[in-house]
């Protein structure tokens, strides 16, 4: 998913080169994924006597208002936070483990998204048009001198290699009817295919059980344009409201439709998952439109579900949301296999958070992604002992400085924190990386302003994002997925 990640970063910051993006996002990219914990130690702390008085009802309100900075004065923090704990409510610790998509679930997806239509196997061969679309995307959105990720080659050198591949690539590939059953081979099973629409577009269904690489997912796309390959959420994208071509359906309509999809797929509905966000999304093909202030950009709604813990939808992490049919990823993988000495075929990616995203516009469902399915093993602690809030406040003041120190000369940060919530966060187990815990956690959000002080002749940047996540049981900091990562 390398291109998906890099491209998103380019769109977040317009014409700023990726060498400067590393500076802008240092506070997020220093993290290495979700925190691994000593399971037994955390559980023992959680099992202490709960501080939550069950006789009290309603909400207990807390406020934090403060302004401070580090000694160098290149990191300023403003806290204007009001939050609460629901008194009388139990906050649990729940264990989960990775799992695969089952044959019955695969059948449900095929029945709902494909039905009785001719379903063709997705060939390993790359067509001429796939190479052309991929090349044109690089030309349009990247500096030719930047690193491509293929060996030590630049984007310009990658484009030259793509031109060679285009000359030899087939216009079409031999079509074969796809197998609709998951057949396991060395721990890997998949169903990958497409349906040809009458207007020349294709709708894709990709079911992947690649647990050895931490890639278990289901993706369906029926994008409006033949060359569409991904849709991204609009988080962090600067776009005037008048330029957004919103669908006629409302966000509420989109939520109702998303629930219809989950129910039709027999995905346990409201008992297992809850809606965590409804975001505006745009096609990756419209990245050039974003940079042209005279044009409107078509918008769809991306409804995202997370796993429920104790009746509450768990938190999303710092990754942006996307639905990608892997057309570009297949080209990139083919180029990497041919022109890079490094073997990426067995590279294990981080275990991403379980999410379900449904992409909807006026025509209906145009995308679906179920990422990293897991199953609940047991409730390890039904009513956790939470750390007193005054201690959480001390940790917040200390760690928000330590976790966000500028590391580049001439760069300063201003953190304007205005939101703090108590929810559930996933942390991966130390003893078994295929298991994880959902734990109560405080999450702080706010605007991050990055000022270059003319060191790099760049404008200031503003990003609204999660800034710090604190384990509500033991006060440890839970690191998130990198800002450049994608869920979906």
N, C-alpha and C positions, 0 to 999 in steps of 0.2 A: 504493500500500500504506500510505497515511498512517494510516488507522484501525487497521490491524493493529499498527503500531509504537506509536502513542500508547496504545492499549488495553493492550498488554503492559506498558508502563511503569507504568500505573495499577495493574495487578495486582501488580507487583513490590513496590509500596510502599503498598498498601492505600488508605487515605483521604487520603494526602498529595497535595496539589494539584500540578499539573505545573509551576507556577512554582518550587516547591521542588525538584522532581525535577532541574531543570537544575543546581541547586546540588549535589545529592547526587552527580550523575554527571559533574561537570565534568571530572574526570580522564580520562574516556573520551570525552566529547563534544567535547573540544578537537581530537581527531584528525579527519583528513579522508579516511580510507580508507587503503588500502595504499600504501606508499611507492613513489614512482616513482624509478627509478634510471637512471644512465648505464650502459647495458648493457655497452659495451665496457670501461669502467673496472673494473667488477665482475668481468667475465670474465677480464681480465688478472690481477687479484689472485688469482682462484681457480686460475689455471693455474700458479701458483708451485709449487715443490717441496712435496709433501705432508708435513706434520709427523707424519702417522700412520704409525708404523713397521709395515710389513707383516709383519715377522718376529715381532712381538708378537701374542699371542692373548688373547682374553678381554676383560674390561672394565677400563678405567682409571677409578678412582673419584676424584671431587672433592667437597669439602665447603666450604660457606661458612656460617659462623655469626657473626652480628654484630647489634648493635642501635645505631641512630643516628637522628638527627632533623635537620630543617632549623634555620636560625638562629632562626626565629620560634617554634619548638616546636609548630607546628600540623600538622606532618606527621612521624609517627613510623614508623620502618621496623624490622621484625624479620626477619632472614634466618636461616632454619634449613633449609638446602638441602643435599641429597646427590644428586649426579648422576653420569653416567658417559659415556665415549666407548667405543664398540666398537672395540678395536684391530684393525688389519688390514682394517677395512671402509672402502670408498671412499664418499665423500659427494659426490654429483654436483650439477651445475647443469644443469637441463633447461629448454628453451624450449617454450612452448605458445602456441597462438593460438585466438581465438574461432572457433566454427563454428555452423552451423545444424543443426537436426534434419532428417535426410534422409527421403525418401518411404518408403524401406524400413523405417527405424526407426519412422516413423509407423504403417505397416502392422502392425509387430510390436506396438505399443501397442494399436492397435484390435483386433487378433486376440485378444490376451491379456485385456484389460480389458472389451471390449465384445462381441466375438464376433459372432454373427448377430442379436443383439437390435436392435430398432428404435432408431436413433440419430438424435435430433432436433437440429436446429441451435439453438444458443444465440442467442436473439433479442436485438437491440439494445434492444428495449423492456423497461422495468422494470415488474414486476407490483405490484399493490397489496400483496401479502404481503411482497415483497422490501422495499418501503419501510417497512412496519410492523415487520418484524424488525430492520431497521437503526435505526429510530427508537427502538424499545424498548431496544435495546442502549445507545444514547446516554443515555436516561433513567436506566437502571439503573446505569451505570458512570461517568458524568461529571458534573462540576460545570457547571451551566448558564451560569456566567459565564466559563468558560474559552474560549479561542479555538478555533474549529472547524477552521481551515485553509481555509475557503471565504471568500475575500476577507478582510474584517475582521470577519466575523460571529462571534458567540459560539455556543456549543453550544445555548443556549436559542433563539437566533434560527434556528439551523439546524433545530431540532425544529419550530418554527412553520412553516418553509418545507416541511418534510417532510409536515406535516399537510395543507398545501395540495395537495401532489403526490398524497397518498393518495386524496383526493377524486376526482381525475381519472384516476388510474391504472387500467388494465384489470385485471380479475380474472384473466384468462388471456390469453396471446398466441397468435396463429395459429402452429400447429406445422407445421414443414417438415422433411423428412428432410435430415440434414446430409450435405454432401459429404465423402467419406472421402479426398480427395486434397488435398495441399498445392499450391495454385495461387498463384504469386508475382505480386504487383502492387506495383510501385515498391519492390522490395526487402523486401516484407512478405508473409508467408504464415502461415496458421494453420488449424487444425481445432478447432472449439469446439462441443461438443454435450453431450447428456445422454441417459440412458436412464430411463424411468419404471418404478420398482419397483412391485410390486403393492400394497405397504402405503402408497403415497403418497410415499415418499421418492424422491429422484433421485440417480443416480450420474453424476458429471461427468467428462469427459475434455477437457482443454484443452492443445493443442499450439501453442506460439507461437514464431514466428521474427520477432522485432522487433529485429533487430540494431542498427538506427539508434538505438534507445532502450536498448540493452544488456539487452533482455529476451528471452532465449531460454530456454524452459522447457517441461517436460511435467508436468502435474499431473492426477492421478486421485483422486477422492474418492467413497467410498460410506459416508458417515458414518451413525452409528446413528439420529440424530434428523433429522427433516425440516428443521428450522431451523438445524442445525449449519452453520457456515461456516468454522471454523478449529480446529486443534488446536495447542497450544503445548507446548514442553518445560517441565519443572518447575524448571529451573535458577533458583535465586534465590527460589523461591516457598516461603514458610514454611507447612508443612502437616505436622501430626503423622502419624507412621507409622500409627497406629491409625485415622486418618480416611481412609486411602487404600484404595479398593476395588480391589485388584490383580486382574488376570486370572488364570485358572487356569494358563495357559501360563507358562513361565519365560522369563527373558531369553535363555537359551540357545536355547530353542525359537523365539523371535522372530528370533534371528540366523539360524538354519537356514532359517526360512521366507523371510527377506529374501534369502538367497542363492538360494533356489529361484526367486524372482521375477526376479532379475537374469539367471539362467541361462535362464529361459523367454523373456526379452526379448532374448536374444543380446547382452548388454552386455559381452562380453569377460571377465566374471567376475573371478577372482582375479588375473589378469595385469595388469589395469588399475586396479581399485578394491580398497580394503580397508576393513573396518569400523573407524571411528574412535570411535564412541560408541553406546551403547544407553541411552536416557534414558526416564524416565517422562514421559507427556504427558497432557494433559487438554483437554476441549472448552472453547472460549471461552464457550459458553453456560453453563458451570458456574462462571463467575467469582463469582457471588453465593454459590454453595455454598462456595467457598474462604473467604469471609468469615464463614460461619456455622459455628462450631466444633462444633455439634451434628450436622452432616450429614457423610455420607461422599461422597467424590468418586471417580467411576469413572476408572480409570487404564488407558491403553494404552501400548504400548512403541514408541518411535520409534528405529529403527535407521538410523544415518547412515553413509554411505560417503564417502570422499574419494579423490582420484586418488593412485595409488601412484607414488612416485619411488624408483627403485633398490630396488624390492621393499618399500618402507615406505609405509604410508598417511600422506599429508601432514596437516598440522595444520588443525584448524578455526580460525576467527578468533573475534573477540569477539561476533559476532552470535548471537542466540538462534535456536533452530530452530523452524520452524513448517511446517504444511501447510495451505494456504488455497485454497478453491475460487473465490475472487475474487467471491463473491456480494456482499459488502459493498463491495468495491472498485468494482464496476460501478455501484452506487448512488451512491457518493461521486463517481465520475467524472461521472456524469450531473448531479449537483448542482453540481459545479464548473463544468461546461460552461455551465450555465444561469445560475448566480448569481455567478460570479466573472469579473472582467474579465481576469484573467491567463489566458494560453493555455498549458495544461499538456500539450496533446496531443503536442507534439514534445520534451518534456523528457527529457533523457538521464539515466538513473539510473546510479549507480556499477556497474561490472562486478563482479558478486558472485562469490564463490568457487564453484567447481564442487563440488556435493554431490549425492548421491542419498540420499533419505530414504524409508523404508518404514514406514508406521504400521500396527501389528498389534494386534489383541485376540483374544479367544476365538473370534470369528466368522470370523477370517481377516484378509486385507489390507483395511483401510478407507481407506488413503491412500497416495499415492506422489507423489514430486516429484523431478524431475531438473532441477537448476538450473544455468544457464550452462555448457552443454557446451563442452568445448575439445578440442583434439587436440594430441598431442605432435609438435613439429616436429623437434627433434633434441636429443641430449645434447651440450651445448656444452662441458662440462668433466666428464670421467668421474671424476676423483679430485681434489677441490678441496683447496687449501691452506687449512686452518682457522686462524684467529687463535688464538695461544696462550691457554690458559684463564686465566692470571693477568691478561692484558689484558682479557679478557671480564669478569672479576670487577671490575676498576677501572671499566669502563664501566657495569656494573650498579649499583655503588654511587653513581656520579655521576648517571646518567640516571634512576634510579628516583625521585630527589628532583626533578630538573628537570621530569620528565614528569608529576608528580602534585601539583604545588603547589596548595593551596587558593586559590581566587580570590575567595571570598565571606567577608565579615566574620562572625566568630563560628562558623565551621565548621572542624573539624579532621578529619584522616584518620589512621587507624592501619592500616598494611599489614603483615599477618602472612604472610610468604611461606614456603611449606613444600614447594614442588614446582618442579623445574627439569628440562626435558627438551631433548634435541637431536633435532630433527626437520626437516621441510621446510615452508617458508612460501612463499606466492606473493607476488611483487611485480610491479607493472605496469611495463612498459617506458616509458622517457621518450620515445624516438623514435617509438614506435608504440603507442598506447593500446589497440590490439586484440591485442597480444601481451604475454606475461608470462614471468617466470622463476620456477621453483621452486628455492629456494636452501636450503642448510643454515642452521638458525636455532636459537638458544637461546630457549626460552619459559619465563617464570617465572609461577607461579600462586600465589594466596593469598587470604586473607580480607581484605576491605576493610571497615573499620568507619568509618562517618561519624557524627561527634558534632556536634550543633547547639548545644551549650552553652546551651540554653534561648533562643537568639537568635530562633528561630522557633517556640518552643513545640512542638517535634517530638521524637519518640523517636529513639534512635540506630538506625542501619541497619547490617546486616551482609550483605555479598554476597561469594560466592566466585567468582573470575573470573581470567582471565589478566591480568597486571599489566604485563608488559614483554616485548617480543620483540626479540632482538638478532640481526642478521645475523652468522652465524658466520664469514663470509669477511672482511668489512671492518669489522665492529663497529658499523655504522649501526643506528639504531632503526627497526624496521618497524612502522608504525602500522596499527591494525586498523580494521575496520568499527566504526561507533559501536554502543554498547551497545543503543541503541534500534532498531537495524536487525534485520531478520529475514532468515534464509536459508530459502527455500522459499516 
